[in-house]
Amino acid sequence: MAISTDTARSEMRKAMSDIDNSQYYVLNDNIQAQYYKGKPVYIAGIDFKGFMQYNKMHELPGYFMISATDPDAQPQFIKKPIKYAPSFWFNHKSDRAIARQSLGYKELSDGEQLEIDDNGTPYYVDTLYKKGNINGRVNYKQVKIAVLNAETGKSTLYKPQDAPKFIDEGFTSDVASGMNDIYGKYNHGFWNTTIFGAKQGVAKPTHNGTEDGVTSMFDKNGRIQYVEDYTSSDSSKSAIGYSTTDARTGKITYYKLQNVMDSDSATDNANENYRAQKWQAKMPILYNVYGHPTWVMSILDNTNTLRGYYYLDAANQNLYANSSTANATLAAFRQALITKAGTNGNHNSMNYKKYQGVVDRMAIVNDGSKSVVEFMLKGNKTIFTANPAQNNRTALIRPGDKVEFKASVVEDESNGSVTEFKANF
C-alpha cells in the first residue's frame, strides 16, 4: 500500500463537507482495505451524529472510497442507500439484523466491517462463533462469516471458504489481532505457558498495526493479509518473528526472525530523523528488500498528510533511506546497500547479473547525499547507477566506451545498481 489508513482517513474527513446535509454525519473511523474490481482501495462508511439525525433521515446516503496505492488520489463519495448500519437504532442496527438471522451464534468481533461488491453494493461483514462450548474457548476452525446487505437487511451465514468472492476480510481485523495473541502465547502448547513449562517460544504481538493492532497488506495473489510482528515475552526490542493472517480464511503463517529489530524500534529510528519537523512514522511493514529484512514505513505530518517513505535495514539501524516517493526511496535504499556492500567487499546478499556493452549516455548526478554516475548501454533501456567511491573509473566513462560490470536490477524497474565495474580505456 502506498498510503496509510491515517492518510486515507484524513482525506475522507476533508471531503465530508461535499455530502448533502453533511452536518448530520461523521466519518466512521473503521477504515476497510479491500479489492474493488481488482484494484486495492480503502472503504469507510459514515455515521449519524446521534439519534435525532437518524430519526430524521433513517438511512445513510453512501460511503467513501479511495485508492490504497495512489498518493495523489482523492476520495470519492459513492451514493448508495444504506438502511442498516452499526450506528442505527432498533431493528435497523446491523448487529441486531445479523443476530436475528444467526440464531445460536455470537459475535466474535467488536463490530461489523464495511465491504462492497463490484457493483458498489455495501455489505456489513461480521465474524461469528458457535455458543455453548463447555470451556468457553472459541474454536476458530468453526467460525462463520455473516454478510449483511446494507440496503435490504438480508443476512447470510457462510463458512469462510464459501463466502462470496468479493469478501476480502471475513475475519475482521480485531479478530485477527486476538488470534495473534492466542497463537503467540500457546503455539507451543498450554503447559508451556505455565510455571510447569519453560515458556519456550512464547511470543508477544506488538500490536503496532493500523487496524486493531494489525496492518492489512495486499499480497501478489490478490488477497489481503493481516501482518504483525512479535517480540519475546521479556519485552525485548528484537523481533523474534512475524505472522501473516489470511483475512478471508483466518489461516496464520508464522515466520521466525533472528537479529532483527521490532516495529517499535523501527518507528523510533524513523521518528528520530524527523524530530525537527515533528513528523511520525506509521504503518511499519517488514519486507524482504534485496535479501535484507527491511522495515518500510510511511511518514506523516501532524495533519496525517503523506510526506514520504522510510526504508530501514531491520538488522542495522544505521542503514536507511528516505524520500518523498516510494520509487525514489527504494532507489536510495538500494544505493545505500550498494555502498555498504562495496565497503564490506560483499555483494552476495543482492541478486547481481553480468552486463557488458557500449555506453550510450552518461551523467554525474547528486542523489541528495553524494555524487553518482548514471549511464545507459546501447540497446538497453535500464539506467545503471554506479558509486565512484567504489570505483573511480566510473566517473571517467564517456559515450562509446566499452564496459562490463555486474548490476542488481529490480524486476519491472528501469534502474540498476552497479558493482565490479571494468572499462576498456
C-alpha positions as CSV (number, residue, x, y, z in Angstrom):
1,M,0.0,0.0,0.0
2,A,1.3,3.4,-0.9
3,I,-0.8,5.4,1.6
4,S,-1.6,4.6,5.2
5,T,-5.0,4.3,6.7
6,D,-4.4,7.5,8.7
7,T,-3.8,9.5,5.5
8,A,-6.9,7.9,3.8
9,R,-9.0,8.8,6.9
10,S,-7.7,12.4,6.9
11,E,-8.5,12.8,3.2
12,M,-12.0,11.4,3.7
13,R,-12.7,13.8,6.6
14,K,-11.7,16.7,4.4
15,A,-14.3,15.6,1.9
16,M,-17.2,15.3,4.4
17,S,-18.4,18.8,3.5
18,D,-19.2,17.6,0.0
19,I,-22.0,15.4,1.2
20,D,-25.5,16.8,1.2
21,N,-26.7,17.6,4.8
22,S,-23.1,16.9,6.0
23,Q,-24.0,18.4,9.4
24,Y,-25.8,15.2,10.2
25,Y,-22.8,12.8,9.7
26,V,-19.4,11.9,11.0
27,L,-16.8,9.6,9.3
28,N,-16.6,6.1,10.7
29,D,-13.1,5.6,11.9
30,N,-13.1,2.0,10.8
31,I,-11.2,2.1,7.5
32,Q,-11.6,-1.1,5.5
33,A,-8.9,-2.4,3.0
34,Q,-10.3,-4.4,0.1
35,Y,-10.1,-5.1,-3.6
36,Y,-12.7,-3.3,-5.8
37,K,-12.8,-4.5,-9.4
38,G,-9.3,-5.9,-8.9
39,K,-7.8,-2.7,-7.5
40,P,-6.7,-2.1,-3.9
41,V,-8.9,0.6,-2.2
42,Y,-9.9,1.8,1.2
43,I,-13.6,1.9,2.2
44,A,-15.1,3.9,5.0
45,G,-18.7,4.4,6.0
46,I,-20.3,7.4,7.6
47,D,-22.4,7.5,10.8
48,F,-25.2,9.7,12.1
49,K,-24.0,12.1,14.8
50,G,-26.9,11.0,17.1
51,F,-30.4,9.7,17.4
52,M,-32.1,12.9,16.3
53,Q,-30.2,12.9,13.0
54,Y,-31.1,9.2,12.5
55,N,-34.7,9.8,13.3
56,K,-34.9,12.5,10.7
57,M,-33.1,10.7,7.8
58,H,-33.5,6.9,8.6
59,E,-30.8,6.0,6.0
60,L,-27.3,7.0,5.1
61,P,-26.6,8.4,1.6
62,G,-23.4,6.3,0.9
63,Y,-19.8,5.7,1.8
64,F,-16.3,6.8,0.9
65,M,-13.7,5.1,-1.3
66,I,-10.1,6.0,-2.1
67,S,-7.2,4.3,-3.9
68,A,-4.8,2.5,-1.5
69,T,-1.9,2.8,-3.8
70,D,-2.1,6.3,-5.4
71,P,-0.7,9.0,-3.1
72,D,-2.4,11.7,-5.2
73,A,-5.9,10.1,-5.3
74,Q,-8.8,11.9,-3.9
75,P,-11.7,10.2,-2.0
76,Q,-14.9,9.6,-3.9
77,F,-18.3,9.5,-2.1
78,I,-20.3,6.7,-3.6
79,K,-24.0,7.3,-3.3
80,K,-25.8,4.1,-2.2
81,P,-28.7,4.0,0.2
82,I,-27.6,2.3,3.5
83,K,-30.6,1.3,5.6
84,Y,-28.7,-1.0,8.0
85,A,-25.5,0.1,9.8
86,P,-23.8,-0.1,13.2
87,S,-24.8,3.4,14.2
88,F,-28.5,2.9,13.6
89,W,-31.2,2.2,16.2
90,F,-33.8,-0.5,16.8
91,N,-34.3,-3.2,14.1
92,H,-32.1,-1.4,11.6
93,K,-29.0,-1.7,13.7
94,S,-26.7,-4.0,11.7
95,D,-25.6,-6.3,14.6
96,R,-29.3,-6.9,15.5
97,A,-30.2,-7.6,11.9
98,I,-27.4,-10.2,11.8
99,A,-28.3,-11.7,15.2
100,R,-31.9,-12.2,14.2
101,Q,-30.8,-14.3,11.3
102,S,-27.9,-16.1,13.0
103,L,-29.6,-17.8,16.0
104,G,-27.1,-19.9,18.0
105,Y,-24.1,-17.8,17.0
106,K,-22.4,-15.0,18.9
107,E,-20.4,-12.0,17.6
108,L,-16.7,-12.7,17.9
109,S,-15.6,-9.3,16.6
110,D,-16.0,-5.9,18.2
111,G,-18.1,-4.7,15.3
112,E,-19.0,-5.2,11.7
113,Q,-16.7,-4.1,8.8
114,L,-18.0,-2.5,5.6
115,E,-17.2,-4.2,2.3
116,I,-18.6,-3.6,-1.2
117,D,-19.1,-5.9,-4.2
118,D,-18.0,-5.0,-7.7
119,N,-21.3,-3.2,-8.3
120,G,-20.6,-1.0,-5.3
121,T,-23.4,-2.5,-3.2
122,P,-22.5,-2.1,0.5
123,Y,-22.4,-5.0,3.0
124,Y,-21.5,-5.3,6.6
125,V,-19.4,-8.3,7.4
126,D,-19.0,-9.9,10.9
127,T,-17.2,-12.9,12.3
128,L,-19.4,-15.2,14.5
129,Y,-18.8,-18.3,16.6
130,K,-21.0,-21.0,18.0
131,K,-22.1,-20.5,21.6
132,G,-22.2,-23.3,24.1
133,N,-18.6,-24.6,24.3
134,I,-18.0,-26.1,27.7
135,N,-14.6,-24.5,28.2
136,G,-15.8,-21.2,26.8
137,R,-13.0,-21.1,24.2
138,V,-13.6,-20.2,20.6
139,N,-13.0,-22.8,18.0
140,Y,-11.6,-20.7,15.2
141,K,-11.9,-23.6,12.8
142,Q,-15.7,-23.5,13.1
143,V,-16.4,-19.7,12.9
144,K,-18.9,-18.4,10.4
145,I,-18.9,-15.2,8.3
146,A,-22.1,-13.2,8.4
147,V,-22.7,-11.0,5.4
148,L,-25.5,-8.4,5.7
149,N,-26.8,-6.5,2.7
150,A,-26.9,-2.9,4.0
151,E,-29.6,-1.9,1.5
152,T,-32.1,-4.8,2.1
153,G,-31.1,-6.1,5.6
154,K,-30.8,-9.7,4.4
155,S,-28.1,-11.6,6.2
156,T,-26.5,-14.9,5.2
157,L,-24.1,-17.1,7.1
158,Y,-21.1,-18.7,5.3
159,K,-18.2,-20.9,6.1
160,P,-15.1,-18.8,5.5
161,Q,-14.2,-20.7,2.3
162,D,-17.7,-20.4,0.9
163,A,-18.2,-16.6,1.4
164,P,-18.8,-14.5,-1.7
165,K,-15.7,-13.8,-3.7
166,F,-15.9,-10.0,-3.0
167,I,-15.4,-10.6,0.7
168,D,-11.8,-9.9,1.4
169,E,-11.8,-9.7,5.2
170,G,-14.2,-12.3,6.5
171,F,-12.1,-12.4,9.7
172,T,-12.2,-8.9,10.9
173,S,-9.0,-7.1,12.0
174,D,-9.8,-7.2,15.7
175,V,-10.5,-11.0,15.5
176,A,-7.1,-11.4,13.7
177,S,-5.4,-9.4,16.4
178,G,-6.9,-11.6,19.1
179,M,-5.9,-14.7,17.2
180,N,-2.3,-13.5,17.1
181,D,-2.4,-13.1,20.9
182,I,-3.5,-16.7,21.3
183,Y,-1.1,-18.0,18.7
184,G,1.9,-16.2,20.3
185,K,1.1,-17.5,23.7
186,Y,0.0,-21.0,23.0
187,N,1.9,-22.0,19.8
188,H,4.0,-24.5,21.9
189,G,1.1,-25.7,24.0
190,F,-0.8,-24.7,27.1
191,W,1.5,-26.2,29.7
192,N,4.5,-24.4,28.2
193,T,2.9,-21.1,29.3
194,T,2.5,-22.1,33.0
195,I,5.0,-22.4,35.9
196,F,5.3,-26.1,34.9
197,G,6.6,-25.2,31.5
198,A,9.7,-23.5,30.2
199,K,7.8,-20.8,28.3
200,Q,9.9,-21.6,25.4
201,G,8.9,-19.7,22.2
202,V,6.2,-17.7,23.9
203,A,5.8,-14.6,21.7
204,K,4.1,-11.3,22.2
205,P,2.5,-9.4,19.3
206,T,3.5,-5.7,19.2
207,H,0.0,-4.5,18.1
208,N,1.6,-1.7,16.2
209,G,-0.6,-2.1,13.1
210,T,-3.0,0.4,11.7
211,E,-6.2,-1.6,12.3
212,D,-6.8,-3.1,15.8
213,G,-3.0,-3.7,16.0
214,V,-2.6,-5.5,12.7
215,T,-1.9,-4.0,9.2
216,S,-3.8,-5.0,6.1
217,M,-1.5,-5.8,3.2
218,F,-2.4,-6.6,-0.4
219,D,-0.4,-9.7,-1.5
220,K,0.6,-10.7,-5.0
221,N,-2.1,-13.3,-5.2
222,G,-4.9,-10.7,-4.9
223,R,-5.7,-11.5,-1.2
224,I,-5.4,-9.4,1.9
225,Q,-3.1,-10.5,4.7
226,Y,-3.0,-9.1,8.2
227,V,0.6,-8.5,9.2
228,E,2.1,-8.2,12.7
229,D,5.5,-8.7,14.3
230,Y,6.2,-10.5,17.6
231,T,8.7,-9.9,20.4
232,S,9.7,-12.3,23.2
233,S,7.6,-12.1,26.4
234,D,10.5,-10.4,28.2
235,S,9.8,-7.1,26.5
236,S,12.9,-7.3,24.3
237,K,13.2,-4.8,21.5
238,S,14.1,-7.6,19.0
239,A,11.5,-9.1,16.7
240,I,11.5,-12.9,17.0
241,G,9.0,-13.4,14.3
242,Y,6.1,-12.1,12.3
243,S,2.8,-13.5,11.1
244,T,0.5,-13.1,8.1
245,T,-3.1,-14.0,8.6
246,D,-5.3,-14.6,5.6
247,A,-8.1,-12.2,6.1
248,R,-10.5,-14.4,4.2
249,T,-9.7,-17.8,5.7
250,G,-8.1,-16.9,9.1
251,K,-5.0,-19.1,8.3
252,I,-2.0,-17.9,10.3
253,T,1.5,-18.3,8.9
254,Y,4.4,-17.6,11.2
255,Y,7.9,-16.7,10.2
256,K,10.9,-16.8,12.6
257,L,13.4,-14.0,12.6
258,Q,16.9,-13.5,14.1
259,N,18.8,-10.4,14.8
260,V,16.0,-8.1,13.6
261,M,14.6,-5.0,15.4
262,D,10.9,-4.9,16.2
263,S,8.5,-2.4,14.8
264,D,8.8,-0.2,18.0
265,S,12.5,0.2,17.4
266,A,11.9,0.8,13.7
267,T,9.4,3.6,14.2
268,D,11.6,5.2,16.9
269,N,14.5,5.2,14.5
270,A,12.5,6.9,11.8
271,N,10.9,9.4,14.2
272,E,14.3,10.5,15.4
273,N,15.2,11.6,11.9
274,Y,12.0,13.7,11.7
275,R,12.2,15.2,15.2
276,A,12.6,18.8,13.9
277,Q,9.5,18.5,11.6
278,K,7.6,16.5,14.2
279,W,6.6,14.0,11.6
280,Q,5.7,10.4,12.5
281,A,6.4,7.0,11.0
282,K,3.3,4.9,10.5
283,M,2.3,1.5,9.2
284,P,5.6,-0.4,9.6
285,I,5.7,-3.5,7.5
286,L,8.6,-5.9,7.2
287,Y,9.6,-6.7,3.6
288,N,12.5,-8.6,2.1
289,V,14.3,-6.0,0.0
290,Y,17.3,-7.3,-2.0
291,G,17.7,-10.1,0.5
292,H,17.6,-7.8,3.5
293,P,14.7,-7.8,6.1
294,T,13.6,-4.2,5.8
295,W,11.1,-2.0,7.7
296,V,9.1,0.0,5.2
297,M,7.2,3.0,6.8
298,S,5.0,5.9,5.7
299,I,6.0,9.3,7.0
300,L,3.0,11.5,8.0
301,D,2.9,15.1,9.2
302,N,0.7,16.3,12.1
303,T,-2.3,16.5,9.7
304,N,-1.7,12.9,8.6
305,T,-0.7,14.1,5.1
306,L,1.8,11.7,3.5
307,R,5.3,13.3,3.4
308,G,7.3,10.4,2.2
309,Y,8.7,6.9,2.9
310,Y,11.4,5.5,5.1
311,Y,13.3,2.2,4.5
312,L,15.3,0.8,7.4
313,D,17.5,-2.3,7.4
314,A,16.0,-4.3,10.2
315,A,19.4,-5.6,11.2
316,N,21.3,-2.3,11.0
317,Q,19.8,0.9,12.4
318,N,22.4,2.9,10.6
319,L,21.4,1.7,7.1
320,Y,18.3,3.6,5.9
321,A,16.9,5.7,3.1
322,N,14.1,8.2,2.9
323,S,12.5,10.3,0.1
324,S,9.2,11.8,-0.9
325,T,8.2,9.0,-3.2
326,A,8.3,5.2,-2.9
327,N,10.4,4.7,-6.0
328,A,12.9,7.3,-5.0
329,T,13.2,5.8,-1.5
330,L,13.7,2.3,-2.9
331,A,16.4,3.6,-5.3
332,A,18.2,5.4,-2.4
333,F,18.0,2.3,-0.2
334,R,19.4,0.2,-3.0
335,Q,22.3,2.6,-3.3
336,A,22.8,2.6,0.4
337,L,23.1,-1.2,0.3
338,I,25.5,-1.0,-2.7
339,T,27.7,1.5,-0.7
340,K,27.6,-0.8,2.3
341,A,28.4,-3.9,0.2
342,G,31.2,-2.0,-1.5
343,T,32.7,-1.0,1.8
344,N,32.5,-4.6,3.1
345,G,33.5,-6.2,-0.1
346,N,30.5,-8.4,0.0
347,H,27.8,-8.5,-2.7
348,N,26.3,-11.9,-2.0
349,S,23.1,-10.6,-0.4
350,M,21.9,-9.0,-3.6
351,N,21.0,-10.5,-6.9
352,Y,23.6,-9.4,-9.5
353,K,23.8,-10.2,-13.2
354,K,26.6,-9.6,-15.6
355,Y,26.3,-6.9,-18.2
356,Q,28.5,-5.6,-21.0
357,G,28.1,-3.2,-23.9
358,V,28.8,0.2,-25.2
359,V,27.9,3.3,-23.2
360,D,25.2,5.3,-24.9
361,R,24.6,8.1,-22.4
362,M,26.0,9.1,-19.1
363,A,25.8,11.8,-16.4
364,I,27.1,12.6,-13.0
365,V,24.3,13.5,-10.7
366,N,23.8,14.1,-7.0
367,D,21.3,11.8,-5.3
368,G,20.9,14.1,-2.3
369,S,23.9,12.9,-0.2
370,K,26.7,12.1,-2.8
371,S,27.5,12.2,-6.4
372,V,26.8,9.1,-8.5
373,V,27.3,8.1,-12.1
374,E,24.3,7.2,-14.2
375,F,24.6,5.7,-17.6
376,M,22.8,3.6,-20.3
377,L,24.1,1.0,-22.7
378,K,23.2,0.9,-26.3
379,G,20.1,-1.3,-26.9
380,N,19.3,-1.3,-23.1
381,K,16.7,1.0,-21.5
382,T,18.0,0.4,-18.0
383,I,19.6,3.3,-16.2
384,F,22.6,2.0,-14.3
385,T,23.8,3.7,-11.2
386,A,27.5,3.5,-10.0
387,N,29.2,4.9,-7.0
388,P,32.6,6.5,-7.9
389,A,33.7,5.9,-4.2
390,Q,33.8,2.2,-5.0
391,N,35.5,2.5,-8.4
392,N,36.7,5.9,-9.5
393,R,36.9,4.8,-13.2
394,T,33.1,5.0,-13.4
395,A,33.4,8.8,-13.3
396,L,35.6,8.8,-16.4
397,I,33.3,6.9,-18.8
398,R,32.1,8.6,-21.9
399,P,29.6,7.6,-24.6
400,G,31.2,5.0,-26.9
401,D,33.3,3.3,-24.1
402,K,33.1,-0.5,-23.8
403,V,32.3,-1.5,-20.3
404,E,31.4,-4.6,-18.3
405,F,30.1,-4.9,-14.8
406,K,27.6,-6.6,-12.5
407,A,24.4,-4.9,-11.6
408,S,21.3,-5.6,-9.5
409,V,18.2,-4.6,-11.5
410,V,14.8,-4.8,-9.8
411,E,12.2,-6.6,-11.8
412,D,9.8,-4.2,-13.6
413,E,12.1,-1.2,-12.8
414,S,14.4,0.8,-15.0
415,N,17.2,1.3,-12.6
416,G,20.2,-0.9,-11.7
417,S,23.0,-0.6,-9.1
418,V,26.5,-1.4,-10.4
419,T,29.4,-3.2,-8.9
420,E,32.6,-4.9,-10.2
421,F,32.9,-2.3,-13.0
422,K,35.5,-2.6,-15.7
423,A,36.2,-0.3,-18.7
424,N,38.4,-0.7,-21.8
425,F,40.3,2.6,-21.5
